[in-house]
Amino acid sequence: METTIQISTNLKEKLAKRKFFDRETYEEVIWDLIEDTMEIKMETKKELEEARAEIKAGKVHTLSEVKKELGL
């Protein structure tokens, strides 16, 4: 089922700037944005899991340790 949405002129201009080619539809632009967001979320989740694993494994340094090592 297709539907029509209303967007501001400002948003339309911003979407138009994101087109890779002139004949690309706004729907394609929006899907690309959604896909990019999902990829970032998945990457962020993976990085958080890795960070938690490093913390559990004790692979961390306190701020004071880092300052001491850097001579600050």
C-alpha positions in Angstrom: 0.0 0.0 0.0 1.4 3.4 -1.0 0.8 6.6 0.9 1.6 10.2 0.6 3.5 12.2 3.2 3.9 15.9 3.8 7.4 17.3 4.4 8.7 20.8 4.6 10.4 22.5 1.8 13.6 22.6 3.9 13.5 18.8 4.4 12.8 18.2 0.7 15.9 20.3 -0.2 18.0 18.3 2.3 16.8 15.0 0.8 17.4 16.3 -2.7 21.1 17.0 -1.7 21.5 13.4 -0.6 20.5 11.9 -4.0 23.2 10.0 -5.7 21.7 10.6 -9.1 18.9 12.9 -10.4 16.3 10.2 -11.1 16.7 8.7 -7.6 13.4 8.8 -5.7 12.9 10.3 -2.3 11.9 6.9 -1.1 15.3 5.5 -2.1 17.0 8.3 -0.3 15.0 7.6 2.8 15.7 3.9 2.7 19.5 4.7 2.3 19.3 6.8 5.4 17.5 4.1 7.4 20.0 1.5 6.2 23.0 3.7 7.3 21.4 4.3 10.7 20.9 0.5 11.2 24.5 -0.2 10.2 25.8 2.4 12.7 23.6 0.9 15.4 24.9 -2.6 14.8 28.5 -1.3 14.8 28.0 0.6 18.0 26.4 -2.5 19.7 29.4 -4.6 18.6 31.9 -2.0 19.9 30.0 -1.8 23.3 30.1 -5.6 23.6 33.9 -5.6 22.9 34.4 -2.8 25.4 32.5 -4.6 28.1 34.5 -7.8 27.5 37.8 -5.8 27.8 36.6 -4.3 31.1 35.7 -7.8 32.4 39.1 -9.0 31.3 40.8 -6.2 33.2 42.2 -4.5 30.1 41.6 -1.0 31.5 43.6 1.8 32.9 42.5 4.5 35.3 42.7 8.1 34.4 45.5 8.6 37.0 47.5 5.7 35.5 47.2 7.2 32.0 48.2 10.7 33.3 51.2 9.1 35.2 52.3 7.2 32.0 52.1 10.4 29.9 53.8 12.5 32.5 50.9 14.8 33.1 
